[in-house]
Amino acid sequence: MWDKLKQILSHKDLTKRLLFVAFILVLTRILAHIPIPGVDIDQVKSFFEQNQVFGLVNLFSGGGLSNFSIGMMSVFPYISAAIIMQLLTFSIPTLENLRKEGGEEGRRKISQYTRLLTVPLAGLQAFAMVKLLQSQQVGGVPLVGHFSIEQWFVVIITLVSGTLLIMWLGELITENGVGNGISIIIMASIIAGLPSAIGQSFQASVGGAAVGTIVILGAIAALTVLAIVFITEGQRNIPVTYARRAHGLRGSQPTDVHIPLRVTQAGVIPIIFAVSLVVLPNIFAEFFKNSANKAIAEAARTVGDIFATTKPWYWLTYFLLVIAFTYFWTSLTFNPKDVAENIQKQGGFIPGIRPGQETEKYLKFILNRITLAGGIFLGLIAILPFLVQFAVPDVRTLTIGGTSILIVISVVIETMKQVNAQLLMRRYDHYQHL
C-alpha cells in the first residue's frame, strides 16, 4: 500500500487529480450541511434518528435529509434520469441507433438528454419529499411546517439548484479527476453517514450487551467485506477463437480471446431499484397514517405494520425484488444474441459450440446460471441487517447494512483500477521518452 502511495505521489498530474477529487467532495459535504431556513433542524434530526426507514434514506444522502439542506436530494434525481434514459434507449429505436451508431456525439446527446430530464425529476422528487416530511409529526407537532406559495417556489428552486450543482461537481470529477464522479459522490455520502449510523446501531441495539456481541458484529462486517470483494471481482471467462488470415509464407494461426461474464454483471443497480420499490409501502403508510379519514389511516397503519422493517415480509420482498431486477438489468446490458452475431461476423467461435444460434443458447445458459448466483448474493447482501438481527438476538436494529458496504467497496475497487491504469499509462509514456 505504501509503495502504491509513493508511486501516486511521484506523479504530479495524478496527485493533482486526486486532490481535485478531494476538494470537490469537501464542497459536496458543505452543501449537505447548509440548511434551508424556516425549519427546526434539531427536530428533523431527532426524527431521522428514531425512524429506521427514513434513516436508511438519509444515510444515502450523507445526512443531507436530516439537515434539510440545499443538497438533500443529492444526485438521486440524476440517477433516476440515467436509469430512465437507459430503459428508453433499449425501447426506442431512435435512441438505440444513437447509442450504437452515433459514436462520441451520440453518447454526448444522450448525456444531454439525461441532464435535461434531471430538472423535472428533481422538482418532482423535491416536492414529494417535502410533502412527506410535512405529513410527519413529532409529539403532535408537524415535523416541517406548511409553506406559502412563495416559500414553496423558493424551496423547490433551491433543492433543484442544489441537485444540479452536485451533478455538475460530479461531472467535473469525471473530467478532471479520477473515477466516475457521480459514484464517488454517492460513496462519500455513505462514508460521511457511517460513523453516526454505526453509533446509532450500537446505541439502539447493542447497548450494554456483552463484548462478545460486538466482536461477532465486527467479524460479520469483515467477512462481508471479503465476500463482496471476492464476488465483485469474480467472473466467468468464455473462450473465443478467431481465425487469423495468412500473411505471406506464414500459415494462418488462430487467435484466442475470452468474453468476461461478471458474477455481478448488473452491479448495484438491482439493489437501488429494489430498495426504491420496497420502501414505497412504508412511505405511503407514513404519509397517510395521519389522514382525517379513519379508513385510510387504518389501511395505512396496516400496510405499515405488514411491511415494517422488522417484519419478514419486508425482507422477503426485498430479497425477491433484488433477484428479479438482477435478471432484468442484466438482460438490458448484455444481449447474447448480439454477442453471438458479432462473434460469427468476425469469424470467431466458442470451442465446441457452433456459431450462430448454438452460441446464443450457450451464452444464455451460462449467463442465467451466473445471474442467479449473482442475484442471490446481492439479495443476501441487501437483507444482511435482517439476517444479523436473526442470528444475534442482542441486536435489535441495524442502520448500516450490506448495501452501503457493497456500494462503497464497488466504487473503491473501480476507482483503484482507474488509478492503476493512470500509473501504467504514465509508465509507458516514460519508457517511450527514454
MINUBA-162386 format. One record per residue (C-alpha): residue number from 1; residue in one letter; x, y, z. Coordinates in nm, 3 decimals. Example, Ala and Ser with C-alpha at 12.3 -4.5 7.8 and 13.67 -1.06 7.14 Angstrom:
// MINUBA-162386
{tivo 1, "A", {1.230, -0.450, 0.780}}
{tivo 2, "S", {1.367, -0.106, 0.714}}
***
This chain:
// MINUBA-162386
{tivo 1, "M", {0.000, 0.000, 0.000}}
{tivo 2, "W", {0.282, 0.240, 0.089}}
{tivo 3, "D", {0.462, 0.160, -0.237}}
{tivo 4, "K", {0.144, 0.239, -0.431}}
{tivo 5, "L", {0.105, 0.566, -0.242}}
{tivo 6, "K", {0.465, 0.661, -0.324}}
{tivo 7, "Q", {0.400, 0.588, -0.693}}
{tivo 8, "I", {0.092, 0.812, -0.688}}
{tivo 9, "L", {0.274, 1.097, -0.514}}
{tivo 10, "S", {0.561, 1.070, -0.763}}
{tivo 11, "H", {0.327, 1.171, -1.047}}
{tivo 12, "K", {0.229, 1.534, -1.008}}
{tivo 13, "D", {-0.058, 1.520, -1.256}}
{tivo 14, "L", {-0.220, 1.220, -1.085}}
{tivo 15, "T", {-0.169, 1.381, -0.743}}
{tivo 16, "K", {-0.341, 1.697, -0.867}}
{tivo 17, "R", {-0.633, 1.491, -0.995}}
{tivo 18, "L", {-0.677, 1.317, -0.660}}
{tivo 19, "L", {-0.651, 1.647, -0.471}}
{tivo 20, "F", {-0.913, 1.790, -0.706}}
{tivo 21, "V", {-1.145, 1.499, -0.623}}
{tivo 22, "A", {-1.093, 1.561, -0.251}}
{tivo 23, "F", {-1.166, 1.933, -0.295}}
{tivo 24, "I", {-1.493, 1.864, -0.481}}
{tivo 25, "L", {-1.601, 1.613, -0.217}}
{tivo 26, "V", {-1.543, 1.875, 0.053}}
{tivo 27, "L", {-1.773, 2.111, -0.141}}
{tivo 28, "T", {-2.046, 1.846, -0.162}}
{tivo 29, "R", {-2.023, 1.789, 0.214}}
{tivo 30, "I", {-2.056, 2.164, 0.272}}
{tivo 31, "L", {-2.372, 2.167, 0.057}}
{tivo 32, "A", {-2.512, 1.882, 0.268}}
{tivo 33, "H", {-2.482, 2.099, 0.582}}
{tivo 34, "I", {-2.631, 2.428, 0.457}}
{tivo 35, "P", {-2.994, 2.415, 0.581}}
{tivo 36, "I", {-3.295, 2.573, 0.417}}
{tivo 37, "P", {-3.430, 2.846, 0.651}}
{tivo 38, "G", {-3.761, 2.810, 0.833}}
{tivo 39, "V", {-3.722, 2.454, 0.964}}
{tivo 40, "D", {-3.631, 2.326, 1.311}}
{tivo 41, "I", {-3.319, 2.124, 1.219}}
{tivo 42, "D", {-3.281, 1.965, 1.564}}
{tivo 43, "Q", {-3.635, 1.828, 1.547}}
{tivo 44, "V", {-3.577, 1.692, 1.196}}
{tivo 45, "K", {-3.252, 1.524, 1.304}}
{tivo 46, "S", {-3.424, 1.366, 1.605}}
{tivo 47, "F", {-3.697, 1.227, 1.379}}
{tivo 48, "F", {-3.449, 1.068, 1.135}}
{tivo 49, "E", {-3.257, 0.909, 1.421}}
{tivo 50, "Q", {-3.574, 0.741, 1.552}}
{tivo 51, "N", {-3.719, 0.627, 1.216}}
{tivo 52, "Q", {-3.533, 0.336, 1.055}}
{tivo 53, "V", {-3.689, 0.376, 0.707}}
{tivo 54, "F", {-3.609, 0.746, 0.684}}
{tivo 55, "G", {-3.273, 0.679, 0.847}}
{tivo 56, "L", {-3.183, 0.445, 0.559}}
{tivo 57, "V", {-3.274, 0.710, 0.301}}
{tivo 58, "N", {-3.083, 0.971, 0.500}}
{tivo 59, "L", {-2.771, 0.751, 0.502}}
{tivo 60, "F", {-2.754, 0.756, 0.122}}
{tivo 61, "S", {-2.787, 1.135, 0.121}}
{tivo 62, "G", {-2.495, 1.170, 0.361}}
{tivo 63, "G", {-2.709, 1.343, 0.622}}
{tivo 64, "G", {-2.848, 1.595, 0.374}}
{tivo 65, "L", {-3.208, 1.499, 0.451}}
{tivo 66, "S", {-3.175, 1.522, 0.828}}
{tivo 67, "N", {-3.011, 1.863, 0.784}}
{tivo 68, "F", {-3.288, 1.970, 0.542}}
{tivo 69, "S", {-3.004, 2.112, 0.337}}
{tivo 70, "I", {-2.990, 2.255, -0.013}}
{tivo 71, "G", {-2.818, 1.931, -0.117}}
{tivo 72, "M", {-3.072, 1.698, 0.046}}
{tivo 73, "M", {-3.169, 1.538, -0.288}}
{tivo 74, "S", {-2.802, 1.475, -0.372}}
{tivo 75, "V", {-2.756, 1.307, -0.714}}
{tivo 76, "F", {-3.055, 1.073, -0.688}}
{tivo 77, "P", {-3.272, 1.264, -0.941}}
{tivo 78, "Y", {-2.981, 1.235, -1.184}}
{tivo 79, "I", {-2.955, 0.862, -1.116}}
{tivo 80, "S", {-3.329, 0.826, -1.176}}
{tivo 81, "A", {-3.294, 1.016, -1.503}}
{tivo 82, "A", {-2.999, 0.798, -1.609}}
{tivo 83, "I", {-3.194, 0.479, -1.537}}
{tivo 84, "I", {-3.498, 0.608, -1.729}}
{tivo 85, "M", {-3.279, 0.705, -2.025}}
{tivo 86, "Q", {-3.117, 0.361, -2.016}}
{tivo 87, "L", {-3.460, 0.197, -2.038}}
{tivo 88, "L", {-3.575, 0.436, -2.312}}
{tivo 89, "T", {-3.256, 0.370, -2.509}}
{tivo 90, "F", {-3.338, 0.000, -2.529}}
{tivo 91, "S", {-3.708, 0.056, -2.609}}
{tivo 92, "I", {-3.698, 0.350, -2.857}}
{tivo 93, "P", {-3.525, 0.263, -3.189}}
{tivo 94, "T", {-3.407, 0.621, -3.248}}
{tivo 95, "L", {-3.224, 0.637, -2.917}}
{tivo 96, "E", {-3.086, 0.286, -2.963}}
{tivo 97, "N", {-2.942, 0.378, -3.304}}
{tivo 98, "L", {-2.799, 0.695, -3.150}}
{tivo 99, "R", {-2.626, 0.487, -2.884}}
{tivo 100, "K", {-2.492, 0.221, -3.122}}
{tivo 101, "E", {-2.405, 0.426, -3.430}}
{tivo 102, "G", {-2.375, 0.781, -3.304}}
{tivo 103, "G", {-2.030, 0.732, -3.156}}
{tivo 104, "E", {-1.900, 1.000, -2.922}}
{tivo 105, "E", {-2.152, 1.254, -3.049}}
{tivo 106, "G", {-2.440, 1.012, -2.981}}
{tivo 107, "R", {-2.324, 0.948, -2.626}}
{tivo 108, "R", {-2.291, 1.322, -2.572}}
{tivo 109, "K", {-2.651, 1.378, -2.686}}
{tivo 110, "I", {-2.783, 1.102, -2.459}}
{tivo 111, "S", {-2.592, 1.259, -2.168}}
{tivo 112, "Q", {-2.750, 1.595, -2.251}}
{tivo 113, "Y", {-3.098, 1.439, -2.258}}
{tivo 114, "T", {-3.024, 1.285, -1.917}}
{tivo 115, "R", {-2.930, 1.624, -1.772}}
{tivo 116, "L", {-3.245, 1.785, -1.909}}
{tivo 117, "L", {-3.460, 1.504, -1.766}}
{tivo 118, "T", {-3.293, 1.554, -1.428}}
{tivo 119, "V", {-3.452, 1.900, -1.388}}
{tivo 120, "P", {-3.822, 1.797, -1.378}}
{tivo 121, "L", {-3.740, 1.478, -1.184}}
{tivo 122, "A", {-3.553, 1.683, -0.923}}
{tivo 123, "G", {-3.854, 1.914, -0.891}}
{tivo 124, "L", {-4.097, 1.624, -0.851}}
{tivo 125, "Q", {-3.881, 1.436, -0.602}}
{tivo 126, "A", {-3.815, 1.752, -0.400}}
{tivo 127, "F", {-4.187, 1.831, -0.381}}
{tivo 128, "A", {-4.272, 1.472, -0.283}}
{tivo 129, "M", {-4.002, 1.457, -0.015}}
{tivo 130, "V", {-4.101, 1.789, 0.144}}
{tivo 131, "K", {-4.470, 1.690, 0.142}}
{tivo 132, "L", {-4.377, 1.359, 0.302}}
{tivo 133, "L", {-4.181, 1.534, 0.577}}
{tivo 134, "Q", {-4.471, 1.775, 0.629}}
{tivo 135, "S", {-4.702, 1.478, 0.691}}
{tivo 136, "Q", {-4.484, 1.356, 0.979}}
{tivo 137, "Q", {-4.538, 1.464, 1.338}}
{tivo 138, "V", {-4.320, 1.462, 1.648}}
{tivo 139, "G", {-4.517, 1.491, 1.972}}
{tivo 140, "G", {-4.824, 1.608, 1.781}}
{tivo 141, "V", {-4.626, 1.888, 1.615}}
{tivo 142, "P", {-4.568, 1.878, 1.236}}
{tivo 143, "L", {-4.207, 1.797, 1.152}}
{tivo 144, "V", {-4.199, 2.064, 0.879}}
{tivo 145, "G", {-4.448, 2.350, 0.879}}
{tivo 146, "H", {-4.673, 2.438, 0.587}}
{tivo 147, "F", {-4.531, 2.666, 0.319}}
{tivo 148, "S", {-4.692, 2.950, 0.131}}
{tivo 149, "I", {-4.677, 2.955, -0.249}}
{tivo 150, "E", {-4.374, 3.185, -0.237}}
{tivo 151, "Q", {-4.198, 2.958, 0.013}}
{tivo 152, "W", {-4.274, 2.652, -0.199}}
{tivo 153, "F", {-4.125, 2.826, -0.502}}
{tivo 154, "V", {-3.807, 2.915, -0.313}}
{tivo 155, "V", {-3.770, 2.566, -0.160}}
{tivo 156, "I", {-3.821, 2.379, -0.490}}
{tivo 157, "I", {-3.588, 2.611, -0.683}}
{tivo 158, "T", {-3.325, 2.579, -0.410}}
{tivo 159, "L", {-3.342, 2.199, -0.399}}
{tivo 160, "V", {-3.336, 2.164, -0.780}}
{tivo 161, "S", {-3.040, 2.403, -0.798}}
{tivo 162, "G", {-2.861, 2.203, -0.528}}
{tivo 163, "T", {-2.911, 1.881, -0.724}}
{tivo 164, "L", {-2.788, 2.038, -1.049}}
{tivo 165, "L", {-2.485, 2.184, -0.869}}
{tivo 166, "I", {-2.390, 1.846, -0.720}}
{tivo 167, "M", {-2.446, 1.682, -1.061}}
{tivo 168, "W", {-2.211, 1.938, -1.218}}
{tivo 169, "L", {-1.950, 1.875, -0.948}}
{tivo 170, "G", {-1.974, 1.502, -1.020}}
{tivo 171, "E", {-1.909, 1.563, -1.390}}
{tivo 172, "L", {-1.610, 1.779, -1.300}}
{tivo 173, "I", {-1.466, 1.483, -1.107}}
{tivo 174, "T", {-1.519, 1.256, -1.409}}
{tivo 175, "E", {-1.349, 1.503, -1.645}}
{tivo 176, "N", {-1.068, 1.640, -1.430}}
{tivo 177, "G", {-1.029, 1.382, -1.154}}
{tivo 178, "V", {-1.016, 1.004, -1.130}}
{tivo 179, "G", {-1.313, 0.768, -1.150}}
{tivo 180, "N", {-1.683, 0.821, -1.203}}
{tivo 181, "G", {-1.779, 1.143, -1.027}}
{tivo 182, "I", {-2.141, 1.052, -0.950}}
{tivo 183, "S", {-2.041, 0.718, -0.797}}
{tivo 184, "I", {-1.766, 0.881, -0.590}}
{tivo 185, "I", {-2.011, 1.141, -0.453}}
{tivo 186, "I", {-2.253, 0.865, -0.350}}
{tivo 187, "M", {-1.968, 0.674, -0.186}}
{tivo 188, "A", {-1.856, 0.986, 0.001}}
{tivo 189, "S", {-2.213, 1.050, 0.119}}
{tivo 190, "I", {-2.238, 0.697, 0.257}}
{tivo 191, "I", {-1.898, 0.714, 0.425}}
{tivo 192, "A", {-1.989, 1.050, 0.581}}
{tivo 193, "G", {-2.302, 0.896, 0.733}}
{tivo 194, "L", {-2.136, 0.575, 0.852}}
{tivo 195, "P", {-2.000, 0.697, 1.189}}
{tivo 196, "S", {-2.337, 0.825, 1.309}}
{tivo 197, "A", {-2.517, 0.522, 1.163}}
{tivo 198, "I", {-2.282, 0.280, 1.338}}
{tivo 199, "G", {-2.314, 0.476, 1.661}}
{tivo 200, "Q", {-2.695, 0.469, 1.642}}
{tivo 201, "S", {-2.695, 0.097, 1.567}}
{tivo 202, "F", {-2.475, 0.013, 1.866}}
{tivo 203, "Q", {-2.659, 0.251, 2.096}}
{tivo 204, "A", {-3.004, 0.123, 1.998}}
{tivo 205, "S", {-2.931, -0.246, 1.955}}
{tivo 206, "V", {-2.621, -0.348, 2.142}}
{tivo 207, "G", {-2.636, -0.104, 2.432}}
{tivo 208, "G", {-2.496, -0.280, 2.734}}
{tivo 209, "A", {-2.459, -0.615, 2.561}}
{tivo 210, "A", {-2.157, -0.834, 2.616}}
{tivo 211, "V", {-1.828, -0.765, 2.442}}
{tivo 212, "G", {-1.880, -1.093, 2.255}}
{tivo 213, "T", {-2.171, -0.940, 2.063}}
{tivo 214, "I", {-1.954, -0.653, 1.945}}
{tivo 215, "V", {-1.683, -0.898, 1.838}}
{tivo 216, "I", {-1.939, -1.102, 1.644}}
{tivo 217, "L", {-2.064, -0.791, 1.465}}
{tivo 218, "G", {-1.706, -0.696, 1.378}}
{tivo 219, "A", {-1.639, -1.045, 1.243}}
{tivo 220, "I", {-1.957, -1.034, 1.033}}
{tivo 221, "A", {-1.854, -0.696, 0.891}}
{tivo 222, "A", {-1.506, -0.826, 0.799}}
{tivo 223, "L", {-1.645, -1.141, 0.635}}
{tivo 224, "T", {-1.897, -0.929, 0.445}}
{tivo 225, "V", {-1.621, -0.710, 0.305}}
{tivo 226, "L", {-1.418, -1.015, 0.198}}
{tivo 227, "A", {-1.722, -1.177, 0.035}}
{tivo 228, "I", {-1.811, -0.857, -0.153}}
{tivo 229, "V", {-1.458, -0.816, -0.286}}
{tivo 230, "F", {-1.439, -1.183, -0.389}}
{tivo 231, "I", {-1.776, -1.191, -0.566}}
{tivo 232, "T", {-1.742, -0.844, -0.721}}
{tivo 233, "E", {-1.411, -0.943, -0.881}}
{tivo 234, "G", {-1.538, -1.288, -0.982}}
{tivo 235, "Q", {-1.606, -1.356, -1.349}}
{tivo 236, "R", {-1.653, -1.643, -1.593}}
{tivo 237, "N", {-1.427, -1.626, -1.898}}
{tivo 238, "I", {-1.587, -1.763, -2.216}}
{tivo 239, "P", {-1.307, -1.860, -2.460}}
{tivo 240, "V", {-1.346, -1.738, -2.820}}
{tivo 241, "T", {-1.118, -1.837, -3.108}}
{tivo 242, "Y", {-1.074, -1.616, -3.417}}
{tivo 243, "A", {-0.906, -1.748, -3.731}}
{tivo 244, "R", {-0.618, -1.522, -3.834}}
{tivo 245, "R", {-0.564, -1.470, -4.205}}
{tivo 246, "A", {-0.239, -1.590, -4.364}}
{tivo 247, "H", {0.033, -1.330, -4.433}}
{tivo 248, "G", {0.299, -1.411, -4.693}}
{tivo 249, "L", {0.453, -1.751, -4.641}}
{tivo 250, "R", {0.330, -1.780, -4.283}}
{tivo 251, "G", {0.032, -2.003, -4.225}}
{tivo 252, "S", {-0.295, -1.898, -4.067}}
{tivo 253, "Q", {-0.284, -1.902, -3.687}}
{tivo 254, "P", {-0.586, -1.883, -3.458}}
{tivo 255, "T", {-0.619, -1.602, -3.202}}
{tivo 256, "D", {-0.765, -1.690, -2.864}}
{tivo 257, "V", {-0.950, -1.429, -2.656}}
{tivo 258, "H", {-1.225, -1.451, -2.399}}
{tivo 259, "I", {-1.555, -1.285, -2.310}}
{tivo 260, "P", {-1.564, -1.194, -1.938}}
{tivo 261, "L", {-1.903, -1.252, -1.772}}
{tivo 262, "R", {-1.902, -1.095, -1.427}}
{tivo 263, "V", {-2.088, -1.264, -1.142}}
{tivo 264, "T", {-2.240, -0.927, -1.052}}
{tivo 265, "Q", {-2.298, -0.823, -1.414}}
{tivo 266, "A", {-2.568, -0.574, -1.311}}
{tivo 267, "G", {-2.361, -0.410, -1.037}}
{tivo 268, "V", {-2.556, -0.238, -0.759}}
{tivo 269, "I", {-2.841, -0.121, -0.987}}
{tivo 270, "P", {-3.075, -0.409, -0.882}}
{tivo 271, "I", {-3.041, -0.310, -0.515}}
{tivo 272, "I", {-3.111, 0.056, -0.598}}
{tivo 273, "F", {-3.422, -0.046, -0.793}}
{tivo 274, "A", {-3.537, -0.286, -0.523}}
{tivo 275, "V", {-3.489, -0.050, -0.230}}
{tivo 276, "S", {-3.675, 0.223, -0.422}}
{tivo 277, "L", {-3.979, -0.005, -0.451}}
{tivo 278, "V", {-3.967, -0.185, -0.119}}
{tivo 279, "V", {-3.975, 0.139, 0.082}}
{tivo 280, "L", {-4.278, 0.271, -0.107}}
{tivo 281, "P", {-4.538, 0.091, 0.112}}
{tivo 282, "N", {-4.374, 0.234, 0.424}}
{tivo 283, "I", {-4.351, 0.582, 0.272}}
{tivo 284, "F", {-4.718, 0.579, 0.168}}
{tivo 285, "A", {-4.811, 0.443, 0.510}}
{tivo 286, "E", {-4.618, 0.726, 0.679}}
{tivo 287, "F", {-4.788, 0.978, 0.451}}
{tivo 288, "F", {-5.149, 0.862, 0.507}}
{tivo 289, "K", {-5.140, 0.733, 0.866}}
{tivo 290, "N", {-5.237, 1.078, 0.996}}
{tivo 291, "S", {-5.520, 1.119, 0.745}}
{tivo 292, "A", {-5.850, 1.264, 0.867}}
{tivo 293, "N", {-6.029, 0.971, 0.701}}
{tivo 294, "K", {-6.023, 0.689, 0.957}}
{tivo 295, "A", {-6.048, 0.414, 0.693}}
{tivo 296, "I", {-5.749, 0.549, 0.501}}
{tivo 297, "A", {-5.550, 0.598, 0.822}}
{tivo 298, "E", {-5.626, 0.244, 0.939}}
{tivo 299, "A", {-5.534, 0.096, 0.599}}
{tivo 300, "A", {-5.207, 0.292, 0.604}}
{tivo 301, "R", {-5.121, 0.160, 0.951}}
{tivo 302, "T", {-5.199, -0.196, 0.840}}
{tivo 303, "V", {-4.973, -0.167, 0.537}}
{tivo 304, "G", {-4.704, -0.011, 0.756}}
{tivo 305, "D", {-4.728, -0.300, 1.002}}
{tivo 306, "I", {-4.705, -0.562, 0.727}}
{tivo 307, "F", {-4.405, -0.402, 0.556}}
{tivo 308, "A", {-4.230, -0.280, 0.870}}
{tivo 309, "T", {-3.853, -0.321, 0.851}}
{tivo 310, "T", {-3.868, -0.562, 1.144}}
{tivo 311, "K", {-4.110, -0.799, 0.968}}
{tivo 312, "P", {-4.002, -1.093, 0.747}}
{tivo 313, "W", {-4.239, -0.986, 0.464}}
{tivo 314, "Y", {-4.039, -0.668, 0.409}}
{tivo 315, "W", {-3.709, -0.852, 0.380}}
{tivo 316, "L", {-3.850, -1.140, 0.170}}
{tivo 317, "T", {-3.999, -0.888, -0.075}}
{tivo 318, "Y", {-3.667, -0.702, -0.081}}
{tivo 319, "F", {-3.473, -1.024, -0.149}}
{tivo 320, "L", {-3.701, -1.136, -0.435}}
{tivo 321, "L", {-3.704, -0.789, -0.593}}
{tivo 322, "V", {-3.323, -0.782, -0.597}}
{tivo 323, "I", {-3.308, -1.115, -0.781}}
{tivo 324, "A", {-3.579, -1.007, -1.028}}
{tivo 325, "F", {-3.407, -0.677, -1.105}}
{tivo 326, "T", {-3.072, -0.855, -1.140}}
{tivo 327, "Y", {-3.215, -1.061, -1.426}}
{tivo 328, "F", {-3.391, -0.757, -1.571}}
{tivo 329, "W", {-3.089, -0.527, -1.574}}
{tivo 330, "T", {-2.852, -0.800, -1.696}}
{tivo 331, "S", {-3.084, -0.866, -1.990}}
{tivo 332, "L", {-3.060, -0.496, -2.081}}
{tivo 333, "T", {-2.684, -0.465, -2.053}}
{tivo 334, "F", {-2.581, -0.798, -2.208}}
{tivo 335, "N", {-2.759, -0.938, -2.515}}
{tivo 336, "P", {-2.643, -1.295, -2.601}}
{tivo 337, "K", {-2.794, -1.268, -2.949}}
{tivo 338, "D", {-2.593, -0.957, -3.039}}
{tivo 339, "V", {-2.275, -1.108, -2.894}}
{tivo 340, "A", {-2.324, -1.433, -3.088}}
{tivo 341, "E", {-2.385, -1.240, -3.411}}
{tivo 342, "N", {-2.074, -1.025, -3.361}}
{tivo 343, "I", {-1.860, -1.333, -3.295}}
{tivo 344, "Q", {-1.992, -1.501, -3.612}}
{tivo 345, "K", {-1.944, -1.189, -3.828}}
{tivo 346, "Q", {-1.581, -1.161, -3.717}}
{tivo 347, "G", {-1.511, -1.523, -3.797}}
{tivo 348, "G", {-1.491, -1.642, -3.440}}
{tivo 349, "F", {-1.639, -1.933, -3.248}}
{tivo 350, "I", {-1.652, -2.077, -2.899}}
{tivo 351, "P", {-1.458, -2.406, -2.896}}
{tivo 352, "G", {-1.701, -2.697, -2.911}}
{tivo 353, "I", {-2.001, -2.471, -2.988}}
{tivo 354, "R", {-2.138, -2.400, -3.336}}
{tivo 355, "P", {-2.158, -2.033, -3.439}}
{tivo 356, "G", {-2.499, -1.865, -3.454}}
{tivo 357, "Q", {-2.796, -1.993, -3.256}}
{tivo 358, "E", {-2.599, -2.259, -3.070}}
{tivo 359, "T", {-2.360, -1.992, -2.945}}
{tivo 360, "E", {-2.654, -1.774, -2.841}}
{tivo 361, "K", {-2.813, -2.063, -2.646}}
{tivo 362, "Y", {-2.481, -2.143, -2.479}}
{tivo 363, "L", {-2.428, -1.782, -2.373}}
{tivo 364, "K", {-2.786, -1.763, -2.238}}
{tivo 365, "F", {-2.733, -2.083, -2.038}}
{tivo 366, "I", {-2.408, -1.960, -1.882}}
{tivo 367, "L", {-2.547, -1.611, -1.823}}
{tivo 368, "N", {-2.860, -1.742, -1.647}}
{tivo 369, "R", {-2.652, -1.952, -1.408}}
{tivo 370, "I", {-2.415, -1.666, -1.328}}
{tivo 371, "T", {-2.701, -1.418, -1.292}}
{tivo 372, "L", {-2.880, -1.648, -1.046}}
{tivo 373, "A", {-2.569, -1.675, -0.830}}
{tivo 374, "G", {-2.507, -1.301, -0.851}}
{tivo 375, "G", {-2.872, -1.219, -0.777}}
{tivo 376, "I", {-2.880, -1.444, -0.470}}
{tivo 377, "F", {-2.557, -1.288, -0.344}}
{tivo 378, "L", {-2.690, -0.933, -0.394}}
{tivo 379, "G", {-3.016, -1.035, -0.226}}
{tivo 380, "L", {-2.831, -1.171, 0.076}}
{tivo 381, "I", {-2.624, -0.853, 0.097}}
{tivo 382, "A", {-2.944, -0.646, 0.080}}
{tivo 383, "I", {-3.114, -0.833, 0.367}}
{tivo 384, "L", {-2.796, -0.858, 0.574}}
{tivo 385, "P", {-2.938, -0.642, 0.860}}
{tivo 386, "F", {-3.233, -0.883, 0.898}}
{tivo 387, "L", {-3.002, -1.187, 0.894}}
{tivo 388, "V", {-2.777, -1.028, 1.158}}
{tivo 389, "Q", {-3.073, -0.944, 1.382}}
{tivo 390, "F", {-3.197, -1.303, 1.344}}
{tivo 391, "A", {-2.857, -1.457, 1.418}}
{tivo 392, "V", {-2.757, -1.219, 1.702}}
{tivo 393, "P", {-3.052, -1.171, 1.943}}
{tivo 394, "D", {-2.886, -0.877, 2.121}}
{tivo 395, "V", {-2.907, -0.670, 1.802}}
{tivo 396, "R", {-3.250, -0.508, 1.785}}
{tivo 397, "T", {-3.189, -0.266, 1.499}}
{tivo 398, "L", {-2.911, -0.214, 1.245}}
{tivo 399, "T", {-2.898, 0.112, 1.049}}
{tivo 400, "I", {-2.589, 0.025, 0.847}}
{tivo 401, "G", {-2.635, -0.262, 0.604}}
{tivo 402, "G", {-2.459, -0.462, 0.336}}
{tivo 403, "T", {-2.596, -0.239, 0.058}}
{tivo 404, "S", {-2.393, 0.059, 0.179}}
{tivo 405, "I", {-2.081, -0.155, 0.217}}
{tivo 406, "L", {-2.132, -0.301, -0.132}}
{tivo 407, "I", {-2.161, 0.042, -0.294}}
{tivo 408, "V", {-1.855, 0.175, -0.113}}
{tivo 409, "I", {-1.639, -0.127, -0.197}}
{tivo 410, "S", {-1.752, -0.137, -0.561}}
{tivo 411, "V", {-1.668, 0.231, -0.612}}
{tivo 412, "V", {-1.333, 0.198, -0.432}}
{tivo 413, "I", {-1.234, -0.103, -0.645}}
{tivo 414, "E", {-1.334, 0.072, -0.969}}
{tivo 415, "T", {-1.151, 0.391, -0.870}}
{tivo 416, "M", {-0.836, 0.199, -0.777}}
{tivo 417, "K", {-0.845, 0.026, -1.115}}
{tivo 418, "Q", {-0.851, 0.366, -1.286}}
{tivo 419, "V", {-0.565, 0.490, -1.066}}
{tivo 420, "N", {-0.361, 0.183, -1.161}}
{tivo 421, "A", {-0.444, 0.243, -1.528}}
{tivo 422, "Q", {-0.321, 0.603, -1.495}}
{tivo 423, "L", {0.002, 0.482, -1.334}}
{tivo 424, "L", {0.055, 0.221, -1.606}}
{tivo 425, "M", {-0.009, 0.475, -1.882}}
{tivo 426, "R", {0.243, 0.717, -1.735}}
{tivo 427, "R", {0.497, 0.436, -1.700}}
{tivo 428, "Y", {0.462, 0.356, -2.073}}
{tivo 429, "D", {0.496, 0.725, -2.159}}
{tivo 430, "H", {0.817, 0.738, -1.952}}
{tivo 431, "Y", {0.967, 0.440, -2.135}}
{tivo 432, "Q", {0.876, 0.585, -2.475}}
{tivo 433, "H", {1.064, 0.905, -2.399}}
{tivo 434, "L", {1.381, 0.720, -2.297}}
***
